[in-house]
Amino acid sequence: MSLRQRRREHVEQLILEAATRAFSAGGYHGTSMEDVAREVDCAAATLYGYFKGKGELFTRLMADKTADYLSGLAAAIDGSEGFEAGLDAYLDHWAAYARKNEAFLRIIIEVMVGGGAGHNPEPEQMEVVRQAYLGLIQRIMQRGIDEEALREENTTLLSEALIGMTHSLTFAWLHGDGPPDIESTITLGRHIFLRGATTPRDGAIR
């Protein structure tokens, strides 16, 4: 990589960090490129040399945060053994990510409810991300099937159910419904999932 490319990547990273702070403070619709420029301490015109507008900037932020989340999740799953350990690895990783990125998650919901960012990822790109995410959770579900811990053997169905429940409970947490902290919310989700998906042992309901 040339020196010029390294410098550009460094400046882009500074802009993205500043944009995260600006969006977190003002929300998507309440933040302008001028607000981001003030965080970077540069002219707004400088930003347009790197991003066409705040829609493209926000979409890049989402892509970077998603990639970071998935790489961390893969490492967490690789570091676990067995079905329930893998399940805990996923839920613990999600809870830590949600706690760290609470403000940004609220902005994503704002964009979803109030209109797109203007530069939404292509459907093909979104599908690649979705399949990567689904594939990681399917690895956990396959462990459960191999251990005969799950009553359903469709890993896609099980994975979609777990992801959907986790995201829905997180949405409720962000809106002040249910337990007051994300850890308690995710613990509730784990309990609900295990009660519905796992094979009862010795007649007990888990």
C-alpha positions in Angstrom: 0.0 0.0 0.0 1.4 3.4 -1.0 1.9 6.2 1.5 -0.9 8.2 -0.1 -3.3 5.3 0.4 -2.2 4.8 4.0 -2.8 8.5 4.6 -6.2 8.4 3.0 -7.2 5.4 5.1 -6.0 7.2 8.3 -8.1 10.3 7.5 -11.1 8.1 6.7 -10.8 6.5 10.0 -10.6 9.8 11.8 -13.7 10.9 9.9 -15.6 7.7 10.8 -14.7 8.1 14.5 -15.9 11.7 14.4 -19.1 10.7 12.6 -19.8 8.1 15.3 -19.6 10.8 17.9 -21.7 13.3 15.9 -24.4 10.8 15.0 -24.5 9.5 18.6 -25.1 13.0 19.9 -27.6 14.3 17.3 -29.1 11.2 15.7 -29.0 10.6 12.0 -31.6 13.1 10.9 -30.3 15.8 13.3 -26.7 15.5 12.2 -25.2 17.3 9.2 -21.8 17.0 7.4 -21.0 20.3 9.1 -21.5 18.7 12.5 -19.1 15.9 11.5 -16.6 18.4 10.2 -16.6 20.2 13.5 -15.8 17.0 15.3 -12.9 16.4 12.9 -11.9 20.1 13.1 -11.9 20.6 9.4 -14.0 22.3 6.6 -17.1 20.4 5.5 -15.7 20.6 1.9 -12.9 18.4 3.0 -15.3 15.6 4.0 -16.8 15.5 0.6 -13.4 14.5 -0.8 -13.9 11.2 1.1 -17.7 10.7 1.3 -20.4 12.0 -1.0 -22.7 12.9 1.9 -23.8 11.8 5.3 -25.8 8.9 3.8 -22.7 7.3 2.4 -20.8 8.1 5.5 -23.5 6.4 7.7 -23.6 3.4 5.4 -19.8 3.0 5.7 -20.1 3.2 9.5 -22.7 0.4 9.5 -20.5 -1.7 7.2 -17.5 -1.3 9.4 -19.4 -1.9 12.7 -21.0 -5.0 11.2 -17.7 -6.4 10.0 -16.2 -5.8 13.5 -19.2 -7.5 15.1 -19.1 -10.6 12.9 -15.3 -11.0 13.3 -15.6 -10.8 17.0 -18.5 -13.3 17.0 -16.6 -15.8 15.0 -13.7 -15.6 17.4 -16.1 -16.0 20.4 -17.7 -19.1 18.9 -14.3 -20.6 17.9 -13.2 -20.1 21.5 -16.2 -22.1 22.9 -16.9 -25.8 23.1 -20.3 -27.4 22.9 -23.8 -26.2 22.2 -24.6 -24.2 25.4 -21.2 -22.7 25.5 -21.5 -21.6 21.9 -25.0 -20.2 22.7 -23.6 -18.2 25.6 -20.7 -17.0 23.5 -23.1 -15.5 21.0 -25.4 -14.0 23.5 -22.5 -12.6 25.6 -20.9 -11.1 22.5 -24.2 -9.5 21.4 -24.9 -8.1 24.9 -21.4 -6.5 25.0 -21.8 -5.1 21.5 -25.2 -3.7 22.2 -24.0 -2.1 25.4 -20.9 -0.6 23.7 -22.9 0.6 20.7 -26.2 1.5 22.4 -26.3 5.0 20.9 -25.5 3.7 17.4 -28.2 1.0 17.6 -30.7 3.7 18.5 -29.7 5.6 15.4 -30.1 2.5 13.2 -33.7 2.2 14.5 -34.2 5.9 13.8 -33.1 5.4 10.2 -35.3 2.3 9.8 -38.4 4.1 11.2 -37.8 7.5 9.7 -36.4 6.6 6.3 -33.3 5.2 4.8 -29.9 6.8 5.0 -29.9 7.6 1.3 -27.1 5.3 0.4 -28.3 1.9 1.6 -26.2 -1.1 0.9 -27.1 -3.1 -2.2 -29.5 -6.0 -1.6 -26.7 -8.4 -2.7 -24.3 -6.9 -0.1 -27.0 -7.2 2.6 -27.6 -10.8 1.7 -23.9 -11.6 2.0 -23.8 -10.1 5.5 -27.0 -11.9 6.5 -25.7 -15.3 5.3 -22.4 -14.8 7.1 -24.3 -14.0 10.3 -26.7 -16.9 9.9 -23.8 -19.2 9.1 -22.1 -18.5 12.4 -25.2 -19.1 14.4 -25.9 -22.3 12.4 -22.6 -23.6 13.7 -23.9 -23.4 17.2 -27.1 -25.1 16.3 -25.3 -27.9 14.6 -23.5 -28.5 17.9 -26.9 -28.8 19.6 -28.1 -31.3 17.0 -24.9 -33.3 17.3 -25.3 -33.4 21.0 -29.0 -34.3 20.6 -29.9 -31.3 22.7 -32.2 -29.8 20.2 -35.6 -31.1 19.3 -35.5 -29.4 15.8 -32.9 -30.3 13.2 -33.3 -27.4 10.8 -30.4 -25.2 11.6 -31.6 -22.3 9.5 -35.0 -22.2 11.3 -33.3 -22.4 14.7 -30.8 -19.8 13.9 -33.4 -17.4 12.4 -35.5 -17.8 15.6 -32.6 -17.1 17.9 -31.4 -14.1 16.0 -34.9 -12.7 15.6 -35.6 -13.1 19.3 -32.3 -11.6 20.4 -32.8 -8.5 18.1 -36.4 -8.1 19.2 -35.5 -8.2 22.9 -32.7 -5.7 22.3 -35.2 -3.4 20.5 -37.5 -3.7 23.6 -34.5 -2.9 25.9 -33.7 0.2 23.9 -37.2 1.4 24.3 -37.3 0.8 28.1 -39.5 -2.3 28.0 -38.6 -5.4 30.0 -35.4 -5.7 32.2 -33.5 -2.4 32.7 -30.1 -3.7 31.4 -29.1 -5.6 28.3 -27.5 -8.5 30.2 -30.8 -9.3 32.0 -32.7 -8.9 28.7 -30.4 -11.4 27.0 -30.5 -13.8 29.9 -34.3 -13.8 29.5 -33.9 -14.5 25.8 -31.6 -17.4 26.5 -34.1 -18.9 29.0 -37.0 -18.5 26.5 -35.0 -20.1 23.6 -33.8 -23.1 25.6 -37.3 -23.8 26.9 -38.7 -23.9 23.4 -35.9 -25.4 21.4 -34.2 -28.0 23.6 -35.1 -31.5 24.3 -36.3 -31.9 27.9 -34.0 -33.9 30.1 -35.5 -36.2 32.7 -38.9 -34.6 32.2 -37.7 -31.2 33.4 -38.7 -28.0 31.7 -35.5 -25.9 31.3 
